[in-house]
Amino acid sequence: MTQAMVVTGEERLLVDGVLRPARSGRVFETLNPATEEVLGVAADGAAEDMDEAIAAARQAFDETTWSTDVGHRVACLRQLRDAFVDHAEELRGLTVAEAGAPLSMTHHAQLDSPVESLAWVADLAESYEWERDLGVAAPLGLPSHRWIRREATGVVGAITPWNVPHQINLAKLGPALAAGNTVVLKPAPDTPWCATVLGRLVAEETDIPPGVVNVVASSDHALGALLATDRRVDQVSFTGSTATGRKVMAAAAGTVKKVFLELGGKSAFVVLEDADLAAACATAAFTVATHAGQGCAITTRLLVPRRLFDEAVEATANVLAGLPAADPVDPGTVCGPLISARQRDRVEGYLRLAVEEGGSFVCGGGRPDGLDRGYFIEPTLVVGVPNSARVAQEEIFGPVLCVIPHDGDDAAVALANDSAYGLSGSVWSRDRDRAIAVAGRIRTGTIGVNGGLWFSPDVPFGGYRQSGVGRESGVAGFEEYLETKSLAEPA
Ligand code: NAD
């Protein structure tokens, strides 16, 4: 099925400016989830590699001018952005082959937009107010001149998932570096090459000094825990599931480091009585099919007025029928494969659970016919489950949308907020003020009104409640990687 693509990977880790194998010499395989074929291998980093990477990042922070020379950092980030642009076509092939990302997505969220976020954050660092004068005050009778300086936090341990690998790797690396930090990046075992290729571009095509960026791929999930526990690391920046985020937060407590968490979601798509139902349902269907639902901010609960329930279900199912699971290389594909057999097992477990909880499938519900290789699941519409059902409460991370009726705006808000998560959402009404009022009552970090898109380098993204702590992107995302130092002198 999948046509041959040019895929250039990178086997080596980047530690202290050197591209090298793991000290053990071990490697692990990286697969194409659409074909189940082995793409190649990556060095299998272990504790000794992580130890060297942390030491290198510490030394680069403490003993070079990286953290104080903003002009050099800005120039290096622009070089990295240019390197990504120069290699865009091989990176596009890699993203489709390794992450199973539909080709169309590489033209925005999966590749091209994150690359441009490097340019945005370089501009921000260049114009940023690193010092702010607070003037003179005499709180204890001694007139003092006070000012604030923003400084890099230090060594940042970045732990990332596989679903949008370049976007998340760069959303951490860009602001952390622009702020003057040094970084050790530990990518997900499912997408090592997306990170090791980044390491190669850093080493070969930028003037980023040795030790400032380190990339330690590994087949061992637990290797990331070392970044949380090591006292030489000042901050851990984690994106992944809420379950793992909890462990990272607990592990970081021992050394009381800054913890930045981007976690899971179960976001609500709220359709109000007066909405453009066809447009809303088409958008909800398209969103959940995108990248087989493997997006933390994807809306997976469709809340529709009870009176319009059947009409909404039919409209959504009709659109989903036109978005079948298919070869991600095809430019028309929206729903590609799940990342792994393990992830497909997990999603199939939730499909069985949906039936046990009294639900039924209007469309989808299993593997597609005619695709005997690859970890595909059909886009699936579930009806008949209450909002309290586990399938409506837990993050499935597959192309599965639960449709739930509501009885008016207040009830819709209550259902939307009846969740442990609070990452994203959508509200639809022909009355803009009504939609914005409902959006304001939903406890979530990002929300679109009538299809508005917030995804952009200048817009902060992050979660309320168990969807995370802190914000990625925007000025707020940059400032996550800064400390604040207050200074005073006699006036
Ligand atoms: P995951 O939590 O299994 O793994 C994420 C990363 O943590 C991987 O690099 C993994 O190797 C590492 N890890 C696993 N156990 C660890 C431990 N004990 N200590 C330290 N690191 C450990 O998540 P995943 O399956 O890779 O990604 C999917 C999840 O990521 C979903 O829950 C999704 O919602 C979430 N996600 C959130 C955002 C966001 O911005 N909020 C974005 C993308 C994905």
Residues whose N, C-alpha, C, O or C-beta is under 5 A from the ligand:
A	BS01	NAD	I159 T160 P161 W162 K186 P187 A188 P189 H221 A222 G224 A225 T239 G240 S241 T242 T244 K247 E262 L263 G264 G265 C296 S467
